[in-house]
Amino acid sequence: MKKKYEASTAENHIDIVNIASLEGRVKDHMSNEKGAFGYIRGGSEDEWTMRQNTEAFNDKEIMPRVLQGIDHADLSTKLWDIDLKTPIIQAPSAAQGLANAKGEVDTAKGVADAGSIFSISTYGSTAVEDAAKAAPDAPQFFQLYMSKDDKFNEFLLKKAVAAGVKAIILTVDSTLGGYREADIINKFQFPLPMPNLAAYSDSDGEGKGISEIYAAAKQGIVPSDIQKIKDITHLPVIVKGIQSPYDAQLAIEFGADGIWVSNHGGRQLDGGPASFEVLPYIAEIVDKRVPVIFDSGVRRGEHVFKALASGADLVAIGRPILYGLNLGGAQGVTDVIEHLNKELSITMQLAGTKSINEVKNTDLID
């Protein structure tokens, strides 16, 4: 009899001293049966870019102001007309059922309780409508991995619109999978179905490796695809995976409503720059025409501060959310965001900044 993959069912507060320490705790807590932990944690090739994503924050220093009369920090902000309690949002991540049996349902609840934005992946362990029902009053986005099948793309997008998502995230840096050695060593195959795929065809992704999943991906994404998505959904489209100012400019020219600076957490191209290294150049060319979202390597409130001071409007986290989900379910997800909020609040006050707008106007030193 085939053994069913068993994920965590944790539902509790988690004590956090720092976000980086969660990885070791999850490794001890999470069975690596079928390579699940390796899939979540790993980067591509030598993982240089993955490590550099975090280390690059040390190349910039905050120039603090004093005598500013700061007695508290206000973390509230907005994306378009969406009010947020924090500039920290959740980055879409596939197959969250690997981390916790409730998967994206608990992530959606935890992110909503933190007053932030949840995004569900095409390759989620939960159907987009079920994630929406889990937190019906909170903003949710849908991340599209474009397929070679235009009818499938349209099906997914209409499904997301019907679920009430507020924007579409078009991921453009993952037209095929990065060379992830942990997955090769573990012979990783997705042990759980992907309902968004199953709703369209008999293939639900269960038992398939990453290369098999990506075999259906559209490898020739072009700028005009942005408008195609907008025509189908009539929703804002955020282009995710931008690492060059030239691509940011191109995306905006073709109708992008947001630019998401990311190298997929070092899971795709190894040997490329850290996301934080390219952020200022991209923010400069965007020039506030559309919001800039940033992810990859964020492990401290200080990192959030530096990203905002370098031109980001929002900062997204991926693996830390999954670690919180594994250790504490929905509450663990909230705890991760609130811990980063605490560190960010301390950094803001010590830097002499009371609001997110003041953070954005802070000077960083090379």
LINNOR-V487528 format. One record per pair of residues at least 6 apart in sequence whose C-alpha atoms are under 6 Angstrom apart, sorted by sequence separation. I is the first residue (numbers start at 1). J is the second residue. D is the distance in Angstrom with one decimal. If there is no record, write none. Layout:
# LINNOR-V487528
i: (I & I)
j: (J & J)
d: (D & D)
This chain:
# LINNOR-V487528
i: (78 & 97 & 198 & 353 & 77 & 96 & 111 & 197 & 325 & 76 & 96 & 324 & 325 & 76 & 324 & 76 & 108 & 194 & 75 & 193 & 194 & 193 & 321 & 324 & 193 & 262 & 192 & 191 & 190 & 191 & 190 & 189 & 190 & 238 & 243 & 294 & 189 & 237 & 238 & 242 & 293 & 189 & 237 & 238 & 239 & 240 & 241 & 242 & 292 & 293 & 295 & 119 & 236 & 238 & 239 & 241 & 292 & 293 & 294 & 295 & 104 & 117 & 118 & 119 & 120 & 121 & 122 & 241 & 293 & 294 & 117 & 119 & 120 & 141 & 140 & 141 & 143 & 144 & 105 & 109 & 112 & 140 & 141 & 142 & 143 & 144 & 145 & 89 & 92 & 94 & 141 & 142 & 143 & 89 & 90 & 92 & 93 & 97 & 283 & 92 & 94 & 95 & 96 & 105 & 85 & 94 & 95 & 280 & 84 & 223 & 265 & 280 & 84 & 258 & 260 & 257 & 258 & 259 & 260 & 261 & 262 & 129 & 260 & 262 & 245 & 176 & 301 & 175 & 301 & 302 & 301 & 175 & 309 & 309 & 308 & 309 & 127 & 148 & 167 & 169 & 173 & 125 & 126 & 127 & 147 & 148 & 167 & 168 & 169 & 170 & 171 & 172 & 124 & 147 & 148 & 167 & 169 & 170 & 123 & 146 & 147 & 146 & 178 & 178 & 7 & 9 & 7 & 8 & 9 & 7 & 8 & 7 & 44 & 45 & 44 & 45 & 44 & 43 & 38 & 35 & 35 & 34 & 50 & 50 & 49 & 110 & 114 & 49 & 53 & 109 & 110 & 49 & 52 & 43 & 44 & 106 & 107 & 110 & 111 & 43 & 44 & 106 & 110 & 91 & 44 & 90 & 91 & 100 & 87 & 88 & 89 & 90 & 91 & 99 & 88 & 53 & 54 & 53 & 73 & 19 & 74 & 73 & 74 & 68 & 65 & 66 & 64 & 65 & 63 & 63 & 62 & 61 & 61 & 60 & 60 & 13 & 12 & 10 & 11 & 8 & 10 & 11 & 13 & 14 & 10 & 12 & 13)
j: (84 & 103 & 204 & 359 & 84 & 103 & 118 & 204 & 332 & 84 & 104 & 332 & 333 & 85 & 333 & 86 & 118 & 204 & 86 & 204 & 205 & 205 & 333 & 336 & 206 & 275 & 206 & 206 & 206 & 207 & 207 & 207 & 208 & 256 & 261 & 312 & 208 & 256 & 257 & 261 & 312 & 209 & 257 & 258 & 259 & 260 & 261 & 262 & 312 & 313 & 315 & 140 & 257 & 259 & 260 & 262 & 313 & 314 & 315 & 316 & 126 & 139 & 140 & 141 & 142 & 143 & 144 & 263 & 315 & 316 & 140 & 142 & 143 & 165 & 165 & 166 & 168 & 169 & 131 & 135 & 138 & 166 & 167 & 168 & 169 & 170 & 171 & 116 & 119 & 121 & 168 & 169 & 170 & 117 & 118 & 120 & 121 & 125 & 311 & 121 & 123 & 124 & 125 & 134 & 115 & 124 & 125 & 310 & 115 & 254 & 296 & 311 & 116 & 290 & 292 & 290 & 291 & 292 & 293 & 294 & 295 & 163 & 294 & 296 & 282 & 214 & 340 & 217 & 343 & 344 & 344 & 219 & 359 & 360 & 360 & 362 & 195 & 216 & 235 & 237 & 241 & 194 & 195 & 196 & 216 & 217 & 236 & 237 & 238 & 239 & 240 & 241 & 194 & 217 & 218 & 237 & 239 & 240 & 194 & 217 & 218 & 218 & 267 & 268 & 98 & 100 & 99 & 100 & 101 & 100 & 101 & 101 & 178 & 179 & 179 & 180 & 180 & 180 & 182 & 186 & 188 & 188 & 265 & 266 & 266 & 330 & 334 & 270 & 274 & 330 & 331 & 271 & 274 & 266 & 267 & 329 & 330 & 333 & 334 & 267 & 268 & 330 & 334 & 316 & 270 & 316 & 317 & 326 & 314 & 315 & 316 & 317 & 318 & 326 & 316 & 296 & 297 & 297 & 345 & 299 & 354 & 354 & 355 & 352 & 351 & 352 & 351 & 352 & 363 & 364 & 364 & 364 & 365 & 365 & 366 & 328 & 328 & 327 & 328 & 326 & 328 & 329 & 331 & 332 & 329 & 331 & 332)
d: (5.5 & 4.1 & 4.3 & 5.8 & 5.3 & 4.6 & 5.9 & 5.1 & 5.4 & 5.6 & 5.9 & 4.3 & 5.2 & 4.3 & 4.7 & 5.0 & 5.6 & 5.2 & 5.0 & 5.2 & 5.8 & 5.6 & 5.5 & 6.0 & 4.5 & 5.5 & 5.1 & 5.4 & 5.3 & 5.6 & 5.3 & 5.2 & 5.6 & 5.9 & 5.9 & 6.0 & 4.9 & 5.6 & 5.6 & 4.8 & 5.6 & 4.3 & 5.3 & 4.3 & 5.3 & 4.4 & 5.7 & 5.9 & 5.0 & 5.8 & 5.8 & 5.5 & 5.5 & 5.6 & 5.8 & 4.6 & 5.3 & 4.8 & 4.9 & 4.9 & 5.9 & 5.5 & 4.9 & 4.5 & 5.1 & 4.8 & 5.6 & 5.7 & 5.8 & 6.0 & 5.7 & 5.5 & 5.9 & 5.0 & 5.1 & 5.6 & 5.9 & 6.0 & 5.0 & 5.5 & 5.6 & 6.0 & 5.0 & 5.0 & 4.4 & 5.1 & 5.9 & 5.5 & 4.9 & 5.5 & 5.8 & 5.9 & 6.0 & 5.3 & 5.5 & 5.4 & 6.0 & 5.4 & 5.1 & 5.5 & 5.0 & 4.6 & 5.8 & 5.6 & 5.0 & 4.7 & 4.7 & 5.2 & 5.7 & 6.0 & 4.4 & 5.9 & 5.6 & 5.1 & 5.8 & 5.7 & 5.0 & 4.9 & 4.5 & 4.7 & 5.3 & 4.9 & 5.6 & 6.0 & 4.5 & 5.4 & 4.9 & 5.9 & 4.5 & 5.9 & 4.0 & 4.7 & 5.6 & 4.2 & 5.3 & 5.6 & 5.1 & 6.0 & 5.4 & 5.8 & 4.9 & 4.9 & 5.9 & 5.3 & 5.7 & 5.6 & 5.0 & 4.9 & 4.8 & 4.9 & 4.7 & 5.6 & 5.8 & 4.4 & 4.4 & 5.9 & 5.9 & 5.8 & 5.8 & 5.9 & 4.7 & 5.5 & 6.0 & 4.1 & 5.7 & 5.6 & 5.9 & 4.4 & 5.6 & 5.0 & 5.8 & 5.0 & 5.6 & 5.6 & 5.0 & 5.7 & 4.3 & 5.9 & 5.6 & 5.1 & 5.3 & 5.8 & 5.9 & 4.0 & 5.2 & 4.2 & 5.5 & 5.3 & 4.4 & 5.8 & 5.7 & 5.7 & 5.6 & 5.3 & 4.8 & 5.9 & 5.6 & 5.0 & 5.9 & 4.2 & 5.8 & 4.4 & 4.7 & 5.1 & 5.8 & 5.1 & 5.2 & 5.2 & 4.9 & 4.9 & 4.6 & 5.2 & 4.9 & 4.7 & 5.6 & 5.9 & 4.3 & 4.5 & 5.5 & 5.7 & 5.9 & 4.6 & 5.0 & 5.8 & 5.4 & 5.5 & 4.1 & 4.7 & 5.8 & 5.7 & 4.8 & 5.3 & 4.9 & 5.5 & 5.0 & 5.9 & 4.6 & 5.9 & 4.6 & 5.9 & 4.8 & 4.6 & 5.6 & 5.8 & 5.3 & 5.8 & 5.7)
